[in-house]
Structures are given as C-alpha cells and as structure tokens.
Amino acid sequence: MRLRREQVIATALRLLDDVGLDALTMRRLGQELNVQAATLYWHIKNKEELLDAMAEAMLADCAAGLPEELSGMARAAGVAERLRRALLAHRDGARVFAGTYVAQDNTLRVSDTLVGALRDGGLSTRAAAWGCWSIVYYVIGFTLEEQALEVRPGTDPAKADAGRFREAVERGAYPHLAAALPHLVSTDHDARFRYGLQLILRGLEAEVEGEPRTWVGLPRDPAPPPKAS
C-alpha cells in the first residue's frame, strides 16, 4: 500500500506517546513505518516539518462546535480548555506545539475562533489580538509544566517529586512559601489552570470600555550606574 502523509503523521503521534519527543527521530519513524529514508522524506522533508504537522494534527477539533449562545469570554475560555486538552492528549504535546509556528488550517482556525470570541466579548481588535497571544502562551506554559510533572517508565521520578520541594522550603527561611505550601504543591491542575485563565479573562474584560489602561505604581528596575570613564 502506498504511504500517505496522513499515515506518517498519525504514526509519529503514536510513536510520540510511546517514546517521547526526545527519542522521536526521523530514523525511528522510518523504522516504525518500515520504509526507507527516501520514501519518508518524500512526505516529510525534516523533523521541523514533522513537528509542525504533528502540532497541526493535534488541534484538529479545538475550534469546532462551541455553543453560539455562550458569551464571547465564555467561548474564549472554552477554546483555551480545548487547547490544553489537545496538548495533554499526547505525551510531550505541549513541547511539540511550543516549538512550532504553524500557519495551517487547524491552528489558524483556533486562533481565529479565539480572537473572534474576544471581539464578541467587547474587546477592541488590538486587545483581542494581544489577548489571544496571552491566553495561548498561558496554556502552553501551564501545560509544559503540567506534563513535566508526569512520571513515566524510564524517567527520573525525583524530577517530579513535590516532597523535595516541600523539604527545601521547610528547611530554609522562606516564610511566604511555607505558608502557601499546600497550594503550591496542589495536584488539582484543573482548578489551578482555571484560576489563572480567569485572571487573564477578567483582566481582558477590564479593557472593554476602551484602550488598554496605563499601568501605574509598578516599580521600575533602577537605572544601571554610569560606567567609569
């Protein structure tokens, strides 16, 4: 049977789940497909293109079927939730997506839906565009950390050991970390994610009445001392 590009991408995603991003190579993918390198490179010319295609495939259903009766901000939250689930659906999914800059249909549709939801929520076009980036960056960053805490066969469990963090805080002079420790080591990722997302959305809602406000009262880094002549 003739090898198809869709088959290559589907196999790459399956291999990603099995071995993780670091072990996913073009050579290993060719072995999994039982094809020679020349056949594989006919469909995917290098790993960068492969990761772009994988990221695009992961977002296939993120923008479909959001209820129109929801408010714009609620639809924006729905897109963010779906994006997180899409990245979590594959091992190292956030790392794959974070390393790409895809301008293909699934990815563009997610961005278009998110910007449209924010505009429907009353934001200016600029606030909707920049708000879209803020939400996407938050989802990627949160999911990167969330997946980094997963303990899988062959990985060092100490890297995801909250006990080490707890012991370090309790041994040192970190009174604020100690007070917040139960919350800092909470494993309720869904609640933590939604808390941060709501902060972003409420901040964006504050822009509905006009252009972004000037931030006041934020400390500035002191100017560096003049260089000696």
N, C-alpha and C positions, 0 to 999 in steps of 0.2 A: 504494500500500500504506500502511496506517495505521502511523504512527510509534509504536514501543513504547519504554517506559522502558529496557528492556534494550539496545535498539539505541542509544539515546542514550549510555548508559554505555560500551558497547563502542567506540563511535566516539570518545568522549572519551579513552579509554585509548590508542587507536591514534593520536590526534592528539597526546597527551602524548608518545608515543615519537618522533613526527616533529619537534615544535617545542619541547618542554619546558614546564615548568609556567608560567614567566613569560609565555610567548606564548599560553597556553591561555586563551581568553576565551569567554564565552557567545556573543558575536557570531561569533567564528571557528568555534565549534562549530556554530552555526546554519547558517553558510555551508557547512560540510563536509556537513551533513545535507540541505542545500538546502531549508530550511524557514524560515518567518518566525519572528520572535521570540515571537509569541503562541503558536505551536504548540510551540516548545521549552519555554517557561515553563509550559505545561500539565503537562509531565512533571517538570521540574526548575525550582524557583522562583528559585534564585540560585546563584552559584558555590560558596558554602559547602555547600549541599546536594549540588551536583555532586561536590565533593571527598569528602564523606562517602560518597557512593555509589560513587565510584571506589575509595576505600580499602577499603570492604566487599567489592567485587568482587575486589580483588587477593588477598584472604585466603581465597578460595573453597575451596582444597584443603589448607590448612595443618594442619588437625587430623585429617585422615582417615587411617585405616589404620596408625596406629603399632602395632607388634607388642606385644601384651599381655605377652609373656614378658620384655620388657625391664624393667629396674629403673625405679623412679619417676624417679630422677635422669637415667637414660639417656633416658627418654621426654621429660623436660623439655628436655634438650639437643636432642632431635630436633625439638621444637616450635620452639625458637629457631633452629635451622638452617633449617627450612622458612620461618619468618617472614622471615629475611634473604633467602632465595632469592626469595620472593614480592615483596619490595620491590625487589630488584635486577632483577627481570624487566621492570620498566618504568622508563624514563628519569625521574629525579626521584621515583621511587617512595617513597623514604624521606621526602622533603619533603611529598609528598601525605599520607602516613599521619601524620606528626608533627603536622600542622596540624588534625587531626580528633579528635573524641571520639565514636566511633561505638558505638551500643548496638543493633546488629543481629546477625542470626544468625551469620554467619561470624566476625565479630570476637568475639562473646560465646563462641562455641564454642572458639576458640583460647585465650581466657583461661581458660575452664572446664577445658579439657584440661590446660593448664599448671598451674593450681592443683591439679587432681586428681593430676597426676603428682608434684608436690612433696609433697602429703599422703601419697601412697602411699610416697614415699621416707622417711617418718617424721617430717616436719615438723609442727609444730602448725598449726592453721588460720591463726593470725596470721602465723607465719613463712612459710607457703605464699603467703598473700595479698601480703605485702610482698616476698617473694622473686620472685613473678610480676612485680610492677612493676619490680623491679631488673633482671630479665632483659629485659623488653620495652624499658625505657629504654636498656639497653646495646645491644640490637640496633638500635634506631632511631639512636642516636648514632653507632655504628660505621658503619652503612650510609650515613648522611648524609655522613660524611667520605669514605667509600669512593667514593660517587657524585660527590662534589665534585672528586675527582681525575681523573675521566674527561675526556678531551679529545675534544670533538665539533666537527664543522664549525660555524664561526661563533662559537666560543668562544675566549677568550684562552688559548693553551697555557701562558703564563707562570704562570697561576694554579695549574697542576698540575705545575710544574717542580720536581722534587726537587733539581735542580742548584742552584737559587737558595738553597734551604735549606742545602745542603751548603756552598756558598761562604760564606754568612753565618756558619755555625758555625766553619768553618776560619779565617776572618779574625778572629774575636773570641776573648775569653778565656772559653771555655765548655768546660773540660776534660772534664766528665762527658758532655756532649752529643757531643763529639768522639770519646770512647771508645765511645759507644753508637751512633755514626752509622750503621754498616752495618745495624743492627737498626731504627733509627728510619726509614730510607728504604726498608726492605724492601717489596717489592711482593707478597709472599706473603700476600695478605689473608686467605685461608682459614686459614692457620696462626695469624696474629695474632688473628683472630676467635675461634678455638677456644681459644687460650691464655687470653684474657680471660674467655670463657664458663666454662672450667674453674675459674678462680679464684673466680668467683661461686658456682658449684655446690659447690665444696669449702667455701667459707665457709658456705653454707647447710647442708651436711652436718654442720658443727660445731654446729649448733643442734638436731640431732636429739635429743640427750639431755635437753633441757629448754628453758626460755625463753631468749631471746637474752641472752648474757652482757654484763656491764657492761664497756665499753671502758675500759682503763686505760692510762696512760702517754702519752696523746695530748696534745700541747701545746695550751693554750688561748690564744686571742688575748688580749693584755694589755688590761686594762680601760682605757677612754679616760680621759685626765686630767680631773680635775674642772674644770668651767667656772669662769672667774673671776667673782666676784660683782661 
